[in-house]
Amino acid sequence: NKDGRETGTPEELYHILWETLNLLGTEASPLMSDDETLHSIVNAADLLNAGCRNIVATEQQTLRETVHLKTIQSVAHAGSWDVPATRDLSAVQNYWSDELFHLLGIDPSATKITYEQYIALVHPEDRGFMMEEVSRAYAEAGRYDTEYRIIRGGDIENPRIVREIAEVIKDELTGEPVSLIGVTMDITEIKRAERAIVEANTELRTLFNT
């Protein structure tokens, strides 16, 4: 043994347990006296067991929250994202949720999405306005809440309407923007329903006025 301890002895087992605990964030192990060998090993094993249980519980909670978030995004037709604060249009996005890929009609396996590729999905007539909103958020507002059209699957004749809410994240020390995080929601059906209501009300007014 590299530490001078005899392999397979209670002392070796004790130190292995505490080295494992150290990896889990537990403070350095205390010294073990000869008359407390068994007690020390049992104590270290109990702590290791508790530490592992805590890790498993945390991982399970994280998994539940991830599944919950994905379900909410799928039901709401909303995708979340995180993009680096840079003027480099070729920069790869930090994060896109699965639902955002679906919303935009992009294969989720295409993980290296650039800002330039995303901008290309925005309807040509809305592209300039959308980029102005982003620039204004970086320069002064710190956030934006806007609506624009996207071209899903290359079908420019049937664009989808999205609402996008985003906030600039700044470095705590320098105050400089480091990223832009937000959520993009498909509100096409909502807009269609609103338009149908307006058209129905117009028809009713026309009938009553004739």
N, C-alpha and C positions, 0 to 999 in steps of 0.2 A: 504494500500500500504506500502511495506517495507521501502520506502524512505520518507514516511510521506506526499506524494502527494495524493490528493483526486482522486480516480479513475474516469475516464470519463471526467475530466476537460481539457480545452485547454492546461494547463501546462503539464498534464499527456501525452497528445497526442504529444506535442512538444518534451518531453524528450524521448518518445518511438521512435520518428522519428530519433532523434540524436543518441540514443543507437544503432539503426539499422545502421545508417551511420558509427558509430564507428566500427561496425563489418565489414563494407566494406572498412575500412582503412582511413576513414575521421578523422581529429583531433577532440579532445574533443569539445563539444558544448559550445558556449558562453552563458553568463547569459541572461535570458529573462526578460525584464522589463515589467511592467503591461501595459504600453501604446503601446507596440509593439507585443502583443500576436499574433494577426492574421498575421501580417507581418512575424514574426519569424516562425510561423507554415508553412506558404506558402513557405518561403525560404528553410526551412528544407525539405519540401516535394519535392520541385524542385530539390534539391541536391540529395535526395534519388532516384528520378526518373532518373536523369542523371547517378547516380552510377549504378543503375540496368541496364540501357540501355548499359552502357559500359561493364558490365559483360556479358550480353547476346551477344553483338557484339564480344567480345573476345572468348566466347564459340563457336559461330558460325564459326569464323575464324579458330579456332582450329579443329573443326569438318571438315571443308572444306579441311584443310591441311592434316588431317588424311586420309580422303577419297582419296585425290589426291595421297598421298604417297602409299596407298594400291593399287591403280590402276596402278601406275608406277611399283611397285614391281611385280604385277601380269603379266603385259605385258612383263616385262624384265626377268621374271623367276628368280627374285633375292629376297632373304630374308635377313633382318637385324637382328642383335643379339647383346647382351651385356652379358658378362660372368664375374664373380668375379675373381680377381687375387688371385688364391689359388692353392696349389698343391693337395688339397683334391678332388679326382675324384668323390666323392659322393656329392659334392656341387651342389645345384640347380642353374640353370642359372638365371641371372637377368631378361632377356627379350629375347623372340623369336617372330618375326613377324609371322602373319598368313601364309604368303607366304613361309617362311622357313619351317614351319610344312608341308605344301603341297609339297614343293621341296623334303623333306626327306621322304615323305610317312608316316607321323605320324599324328595321330588323334589330332587336336588342343585342344581337351578337356583334353589331357594328359599334363597338365600344368607343372607338377613337373618333368622337364627333367634335368638329371644330366650330367655333363661333361663326365662321364664314359659311359653313354648311347649314347652320341653323338659320342664318339670315336669308339664305337662298330659299328657305321654305316659307318665308313671309310673302304675302301677296305683293307684287311689284308696286301697286298703288299705295300700300300701307308701309312699305319698307322704310322710307325716309322718316315718316312720322314716328314709327316705332323706335328707330335708332336715336331720334331726337329726345325721346322720353328717357332712354337709357343714359344719354349724355347729360341731360338735365339732372338726373338722379345723382350721378357722380359729382357734378359741379356744384350743386346747391341743395336740391330737395332731399337727398338721402334715400328716397324711395319713389316708386311710381305705381300707379294703378290705372291700367289702360286696356283698351280692346282693339284687336286688329284681326285680320284674316290670314289664315295659313293655307298653303297648298298641300293637301294630304295625298300622297301617292301620285303626285304629278297631275292631279285633276284640277286644272285651273278654272274650269267652268263651274265647279261645285266646291268653292272654298269653304273651309270651316271657320267659324268665328270663335276666337278665344278671348278670355279675360286673363290678364297677367298682373300679378301683384309681386313686387320685388323690393328688397331693401339692401342697401350698401353696407357691407361689414368692413369696419375700419380697424387698423392696428391700434391697440390701446396706448402704445407709447408715442408713435409718430402721428397718429390721426390720419394716416394715408389709407385709401381704400385698398383692401386686399382681395375682396371677392364680392360677388353679387349673388344673393340667394333669393329664390322665389318659388311661386307656384303658378302653373299655367292650366286654366280650366277651359274645357270645351263647352261653350254656351250656345252652340248653334241651335239646338232644339228649343232652348229658352227664348232666343230671339225669334224663331219661327212662330212660337206660341204667342209672343207679344204682338207680332205682326198680324197674326190671324185674328186676335182680339180687336185690334185697331180696325182691320178691314170689316169685321162683323159689325162693330159699332157704327162704322160709316154707312154700311148697307142699311142698318136699322133706322138711322137718322134719315136716310134718303127715302125709305118706305113711309115714315111718318110725315115727311114733308110733302109727299105727293098726294 
